[in-house]
Amino acid sequence: MNVAELEQKLIAAARAHPPSERVPYAFEKRILARLAARSTSDGRELWARALWRAAAACAALMLVLGAWSFFALRDRTPVNDLSQDLEQTLLAAVDQDQAADSTW
């Protein structure tokens, strides 16, 4: 169907039916103003929407990986106690200084 012909038919149908008294005053102007205001979206709105979706996806990924690491490592016993190795490495210099002071 031709767009111009359809437009003419719609205008003719609108003219054939006068506006009803039930419609509030300037109702169509308020609707058109809202539509015009909504269609002009700025880049900040798009970025905010995308970042909220990304935050939700990251939170879901964090929960899945946290549960996986918790259940995967729950049954294992550590072969080397890393905390003890770290403490011995950091305090090795202090132990050597105390041993050197006691020989004097």
C-alpha positions as CSV (number, residue, x, y, z in Angstrom):
1,M,0.0,0.0,0.0
2,N,1.2,3.5,-0.8
3,V,2.2,5.5,2.2
4,A,0.8,8.8,0.9
5,E,-2.6,7.1,0.1
6,L,-2.7,5.6,3.6
7,E,-2.0,9.0,5.1
8,Q,-4.8,10.5,3.2
9,K,-7.2,7.8,4.3
10,L,-6.2,8.2,8.0
11,I,-6.6,12.0,7.8
12,A,-10.0,11.6,6.2
13,A,-11.1,9.1,8.9
14,A,-9.9,11.5,11.6
15,R,-11.8,14.4,10.1
16,A,-15.0,12.3,9.9
17,H,-15.0,11.7,13.6
18,P,-14.9,14.9,15.7
19,P,-13.0,14.8,19.0
20,S,-15.0,13.5,21.9
21,E,-15.8,15.5,25.0
22,R,-14.3,12.8,27.2
23,V,-10.7,13.6,26.1
24,P,-9.0,16.1,28.5
25,Y,-7.9,19.5,27.2
26,A,-4.5,19.4,25.4
27,F,-4.2,15.7,25.9
28,E,-2.6,15.1,22.6
29,K,0.0,17.9,23.2
30,R,1.0,16.3,26.5
31,I,1.4,12.9,24.9
32,L,3.4,14.3,21.9
33,A,5.6,16.3,24.4
34,R,6.4,13.1,26.3
35,L,7.2,11.2,23.2
36,A,9.5,13.9,22.0
37,A,11.3,14.1,25.3
38,R,11.7,10.3,25.5
39,S,13.1,9.9,22.0
40,T,16.1,12.2,22.7
41,S,18.2,9.9,24.9
42,D,21.7,10.9,25.7
43,G,24.8,8.7,25.8
44,R,24.8,8.7,29.6
45,E,21.6,6.8,29.8
46,L,22.8,4.2,27.4
47,W,26.1,3.8,29.3
48,A,24.3,3.6,32.7
49,R,22.0,0.9,31.4
50,A,24.9,-1.1,29.9
51,L,27.0,-0.8,33.1
52,W,24.1,-2.0,35.3
53,R,23.7,-5.0,33.1
54,A,27.4,-5.7,33.3
55,A,27.4,-5.3,37.0
56,A,24.7,-7.9,37.3
57,A,26.7,-10.3,35.1
58,C,29.9,-9.8,37.0
59,A,28.1,-10.4,40.3
60,A,26.6,-13.7,39.0
61,L,30.1,-14.7,37.7
62,M,31.6,-13.9,41.1
63,L,29.0,-16.1,42.9
64,V,29.6,-19.0,40.5
65,L,33.4,-18.9,40.8
66,G,33.2,-18.4,44.5
67,A,31.0,-21.4,45.0
68,W,33.2,-23.4,42.6
69,S,36.4,-22.5,44.5
70,F,34.8,-23.2,47.8
71,F,33.5,-26.7,46.9
72,A,36.6,-27.6,44.8
73,L,39.1,-26.9,47.7
74,R,36.9,-28.1,50.6
75,D,38.0,-31.8,50.3
76,R,41.7,-31.2,49.7
77,T,44.2,-30.9,52.4
78,P,47.1,-28.6,51.6
79,V,50.4,-30.3,51.0
80,N,52.5,-27.3,52.1
81,D,51.2,-24.7,54.6
82,L,51.8,-21.5,52.7
83,S,51.3,-19.3,55.8
84,Q,54.0,-21.1,57.7
85,D,56.4,-20.9,54.7
86,L,55.7,-17.2,54.4
87,E,56.2,-16.6,58.1
88,Q,59.5,-18.5,58.2
89,T,60.8,-16.6,55.1
90,L,59.9,-13.2,56.5
91,L,61.3,-13.9,60.0
92,A,64.5,-15.6,58.7
93,A,66.4,-12.3,58.9
94,V,65.2,-11.6,62.5
95,D,66.3,-15.1,63.6
96,Q,69.7,-14.6,62.0
97,D,70.2,-11.2,63.8
98,Q,69.2,-12.7,67.2
99,A,71.7,-15.6,66.6
100,A,74.4,-13.1,65.8
101,D,73.7,-11.0,68.8
102,S,73.9,-14.0,71.1
103,T,77.4,-14.9,70.0
104,W,78.9,-11.6,70.9
